[in-house]
Amino acid sequence: MGLLSGVLLLPLMPVRGVEWVADRLLEAAEREVYDPGTLRARLGELNRAYEAGEIGEEEFERAEEHILDLLEQPAAARPAAPARLGGTDHPDHPMSQEVGHDRQP
């Protein structure tokens, strides 16, 4: 990077820093979401909610299948990162399927 381009791009440095931090946070969140221990805990919470009558059988089976699919996938085959700073509204994203919320497929 030349001196002139360095001076011209200097105002963008805070944006690049924020983007870098956001990327690191996204990576950490994805590691936590796809962690087998976290997935097993979500499966346990799902079972508890079903047994308590908080969710119906159809929702339970759909969510259970999704969690079990995530547990069976090797780390390299897991879905790519969602769009930056968001993307949890996609139906296949694990954070979009909260227990106790009725969603139509």
N, C-alpha and C positions, 0 to 999 in steps of 0.2 A: 504494500500500500504506500503510495507516494504521499508526500507532505500535503499536497493540495487536496487529494481525495480524503486524506485523514482529517483535514480541517473541515471540509465540506460535509463529511459524514459524522462529525462529532456530535451534532444534535440528536442523531439517531441512537447513540450509545445507550441512553437509559431505556429506550424501547427494546433494544437487543438484550439488555440485561434482564428486563422483565420477562421477555420471551424465553430466555434461557431458564430462569427460575420457574416459570409456568411449565416448561417442558419437564424439568426435574420433578416437580410436584405431580404432574400427570403420570410419569413413569412410576413413581413411588405408590401412587393410588392404584394403578393397574396391578403392580406386584401384590399389593394387599388384597385387592378384589379377587385375583386369580389364585391366591395362596390356598393350598389344600385345607389348611386348618380353618381358614375363614369360611371356605365353602362348606366344610363339615358343620361348622357352627350355624351357618345359614340353613342348612338342611335340618339340623336339630330344632331351630326356631320355627321352621316351616311345619315340622311334625307336631310341635307343641301347639301351634296355631290351629292346625287341622283338628287335633284331638279336642281342643277347647271349643271348637265350633266357630272360630273366627273367620275361617275361609271354607269355601265349598270344595267338593271332591274334584271338580274339573280344574279349578284354579290350582289346587294342591298338586294334581298330577302333572299339569303343565309346568309349574315352577320346579317340581322335583325332577322332572325330565331334563329341564334346562341346567339345573345345578349338577346333576349326575353327568350330563354331557361335558360340562366344563371340567369336572374332576377326571374324566377319562381322557381328555385331550392332553397330548404332550405339550410342554411349554412352547415349543416352536410352532405348533399348529393353532395356537390361540388367536382370536381375532385381532386385527390390527387396531391401533389406537383410534378412538373416535376423533371427530373434528376437535381442533384445539379449543380449550377453555369452554367445553360444553359437549354436546353429543350424547348425553345420557337419556335423551328422549327417544332414541332408537329402540325398537322393541326387542332387539337381540342383545342389547347392552345389559350386562348383569345388574347395574345400578338402577335400571329402569323398571325392574320387577320387584318391587317392594312387597313384602308379605302383608296381606290384608287389604290390598287395593284391587278392585275389580277392573280389569282392562280387557277390552275386546281384542282378539288377535288380528 
